[in-house]
Amino acid sequence: MKKQLTKAEEEIMQVLWELQTGSVKDIIDKLPEPKPAYNTVSTIIRILETKEFVGHKPQGRGYDYYPLVDKETYSNQSLHKIMNGYFDGSFKSMVSFFMKENDMDIAELESIMKEISKDSSQ
């Protein structure tokens, strides 16, 4: 999966990841105000299908849509793209940048590392 999503496509995917499956109306209901037009969301869904991020199954007179790419996979790919594009592929540089930008100290980083270690051992 090398395709990137636009902001609008990513917003739709965030809703689908939350819903797991839903119609265009279900997706619109979950979007913040101002709500986009039905045709707009329907067009974005078709683009996401073309990009192979979304699949569909018949449901009544319409379709239910569901993600074909899980959120973790997409997030991982996006992070690597940021790391490679802005930090010369250096995870250390990226973490250092975010620590400075968010005014984190070593204790907070150690706390995060303990959480990661705990999660990976479960």
N, C-alpha and C positions, 0 to 999 in steps of 0.2 A: 504494500500500500504506500504509494508515493504521492498520492493526490492530496492537495491542501484544500481546505474548505474556506469559503468566504465567511464573513461575519454572520450574514443572514443564514447560510447553510449550517454553520456551527450552532446557531441559536435553535434551529429546528432539531438538529441532532441532540442537543442537550435535553430537549423535551422528550424526544423519542427514547433516549437512554433512560429517562425517568419513567416514562409510561411503559416501556418495553414493546407495546403495540398500541396503535390507535389510528383513528380516521383523521382526515384533514381537520374536521370540526374539533375533535379531541385535542389535536395539537394547538389549534387556534385558541381554544379555551385556556390552555396552560401558558400562553404567551402574555407578556405584560402589555399594558395599555401604552400607546394606542395599538389596537389589534390590527394586524395586516389583513388585507382583503383575502377572501377564500381563494381566488384565482392566483394570487401571489404565492400563497403557501403551497398550493397545488403545483405550480410551476417549479418552485424550489424542490419539492419532493421528487418531481420527475428528473430534475438535474441530479439530485442525490442518488436516484436509481441508476442513472447513466454512469455516475462515478463509482457505482457499486458499493455505496454506503448504506443503502436502504433497499429492502425487498417489500413485496406486497402479496396479500392474499385476498380473494373475494370475500366480501362481508355484506350481505344484503344486496342493495343496489349499488354499493360502492366498494371501496377497498379499505383494508386495515394495513397499515405500514409498520415495519419493524426494522431495527438496526441490523445490518449485516456485519458491521465493524463495532467491536466493543469499545467502550469509553477508555479503558486502560490502554488498549493498543494504540488508539488515536492520540491519547495524551502523551504516551511514550514517544511516538513518532514526532509529535509537535515539539516536545522538549529537546529531542536530538537535533531537530532542525534549528531551533533557537541556539542551542549550544554550538553547533557547527557554524551557523551564520554570524553569530555575534561574539563568540568566545573562542574562536579558532579550534573548536572541538575539545576544549578543556573543561571538564566537569569542575575541577578545582577553581578555575577562573569564574565560572558561572555561580558557584556557591559563594565564593568570596564577594562577588558583585551583589548578590541578593542579601548577604549578611550586612554589607555596608549600607545598601539602600534602605534596609529595614531596621537599621540600628540594632542589630542582634549582637549579643555577647557570646562568649565561648560556652557559658553555662546553658544558654538556650540551644546552641548547636549540639551540645552533649545530650541534652534532653531529647532532642529530635532523633539523634543517633540511637539512644536507648529505645525509643518507640519503634524505630525501624527494625532494630535487632529483635525486639520482643515480637513484632508482627511477623517477621520472617521465620521465627522459630516455632510458630504455632501451626 
